[in-house]
Amino acid sequence: MMRTTTPIVLAGILVAFSSARAEQRRLVLDGQLDSAGDTRSASLRILCEPDPHGGAISVELWVPQAYTRKDFDYDDFEGPDAVAGNRALSHVSVSGADGTTEITYPAAGWYSGEDDPNTFVFGVSQRSHQKGKVATLLAAVDARDTRVLWVQKSFRGPTRELRATFALDAEKAKQIRDTVDACLAPLAKPKPTR
């Protein structure tokens, strides 16, 4: 017997899928990467998944031409069993009129895959709605001129590094806040039952 799906059921499935997808927020910022005196463009991606049961807030540095240039020890950071995986070699700071907020954190790493397999991604993340280093960093972004600096240290030696700079004006700072506010807000405490 052949089953058919009514348009109403399909519409319900599409609405549920769209609602689930709408939860994730993403912002891409363009900046400059310096690797041993060689400068090229890079991007910073800020992601917010506000799901209270497993959502995350993340900041990712996307380094183009990583695979072909081989100008850094990217492979030491790749995958869940990376040799540099538990080493706090990522230094990310937000500087503005009120000073500088900075974190040092272990980064996960991966090649970006089908979209651009030549690009390597360094990512730092934490659970949404909780206090933590990534949340503190993103909460420091304000509406005044600000700069985000990501310094990625090498696993193989302290003098080798990547430096990526992202200048933020008031509009970009607002876009960051709009992207992450849902993940920074603490969860409401459940009301006691009687």
C-alpha positions in Angstrom: 0.0 0.0 0.0 1.3 3.4 -1.0 1.3 6.1 1.7 0.8 9.7 0.8 1.6 12.7 2.9 -0.9 15.5 3.1 0.1 19.1 2.5 -0.8 20.0 6.1 1.6 17.4 7.4 4.3 18.6 5.1 3.7 22.2 6.2 4.0 21.1 9.8 7.3 19.3 9.2 8.7 22.3 7.4 7.6 24.7 10.1 9.2 22.5 12.8 12.4 22.1 10.7 12.5 25.9 10.1 12.0 26.6 13.8 14.9 24.3 14.7 17.2 25.9 12.1 16.2 29.4 13.2 17.7 28.7 16.6 21.3 29.0 15.3 22.7 32.5 14.8 25.8 33.1 12.8 27.9 36.2 12.0 30.9 36.3 9.7 33.5 39.1 10.0 36.4 39.9 7.6 39.9 40.7 8.8 43.6 40.3 8.2 45.8 37.4 9.0 49.6 37.7 9.4 51.7 34.6 9.2 55.5 35.2 9.4 55.2 38.5 7.6 52.8 37.3 4.9 49.4 39.0 5.1 46.1 37.7 3.7 42.4 37.9 4.5 40.8 35.7 7.1 37.4 35.5 8.7 36.0 35.3 12.2 32.7 33.4 12.6 30.6 33.8 15.7 27.9 31.2 16.3 25.2 31.0 18.9 22.9 28.0 19.5 20.7 29.1 22.4 19.2 25.6 23.0 19.1 25.3 26.8 19.8 21.5 26.5 23.1 21.5 24.6 23.5 24.7 22.8 26.9 26.3 22.4 28.5 29.7 21.8 31.5 29.6 19.5 34.2 31.8 17.9 36.0 30.4 14.9 39.1 31.7 13.0 38.9 30.6 9.4 42.4 30.6 7.8 42.3 30.4 3.9 44.9 28.6 1.9 46.2 26.7 4.9 46.4 23.4 3.1 48.4 24.7 0.1 50.6 27.1 1.9 51.6 24.9 4.9 52.7 28.0 6.7 51.7 26.7 10.1 51.4 23.4 11.9 47.7 23.1 11.3 47.7 19.3 11.4 48.7 19.4 15.1 45.3 20.9 15.8 43.1 18.8 13.5 40.6 16.4 14.9 39.4 15.2 18.4 42.7 13.4 19.0 44.9 16.3 17.9 48.3 16.5 19.7 47.6 20.2 20.5 44.0 19.6 21.3 44.2 20.2 25.1 46.9 22.9 25.0 45.7 26.5 25.6 47.5 28.0 22.6 44.7 30.3 21.3 44.8 33.8 22.7 41.8 35.9 21.8 41.3 39.4 23.0 38.7 42.2 22.6 40.1 45.7 23.0 38.1 48.9 23.2 37.6 52.1 25.0 37.1 50.3 28.4 40.2 48.3 28.1 41.0 44.7 27.0 39.3 41.4 27.8 41.4 38.4 26.8 41.2 34.6 27.1 43.7 31.8 26.5 42.0 28.6 25.5 42.6 25.3 23.8 41.2 25.4 20.2 39.6 22.6 18.3 40.7 22.4 14.7 39.5 21.1 11.3 39.7 21.6 7.6 36.5 23.2 6.5 35.5 20.4 4.1 33.4 20.6 1.0 32.9 24.4 1.1 36.6 25.1 1.0 38.9 22.2 1.9 41.9 24.5 1.7 40.7 26.5 4.7 41.6 25.5 8.3 39.3 26.4 11.2 40.4 27.0 14.8 37.4 27.1 17.1 36.8 27.9 20.8 33.4 27.2 22.4 31.5 26.7 25.5 27.9 25.8 26.5 25.3 28.5 26.1 23.7 30.3 29.1 26.7 29.6 31.3 29.5 31.6 32.7 32.8 30.9 31.0 35.7 32.3 29.1 34.1 32.5 25.7 31.0 34.2 27.1 33.1 36.7 29.0 35.0 37.6 25.9 31.9 38.1 23.7 30.1 40.1 26.5 33.1 42.6 26.4 32.2 43.7 22.8 30.5 47.1 23.1 29.2 49.7 20.7 32.4 51.8 20.6 35.3 51.1 18.2 36.7 47.7 19.2 39.2 45.3 17.9 39.3 41.5 18.1 42.8 39.9 18.0 43.3 36.1 17.7 46.9 35.0 18.2 47.3 31.3 17.5 50.5 29.9 19.0 52.2 26.9 17.5 52.4 23.6 19.3 56.0 23.2 18.0 57.4 26.4 19.4 56.5 29.7 21.1 57.9 32.0 18.4 55.7 30.7 15.6 52.2 32.1 15.5 49.3 33.3 13.4 47.9 36.8 14.2 44.4 37.7 12.9 42.9 41.2 13.5 39.3 42.2 13.1 38.3 45.9 13.4 34.8 46.5 14.7 32.9 49.7 14.3 29.6 50.4 16.2 27.5 48.5 13.6 29.6 45.4 13.7 29.7 45.4 17.5 25.9 45.6 17.4 25.7 42.7 15.0 27.9 40.6 17.4 25.6 41.5 20.4 22.5 40.7 18.3 24.0 37.3 17.4 25.2 36.2 20.9 22.7 37.8 23.3 20.4 34.8 23.3 23.3 32.6 24.3 24.7 34.9 27.0 21.4 35.3 28.8 21.2 33.0 31.9 18.4 30.5 31.9 15.3 31.3 33.9 15.1 29.2 37.0 12.1 26.8 37.1 9.3 27.8 39.4 9.0 25.5 42.4 6.1 23.1 42.2 3.8 22.7 45.2 
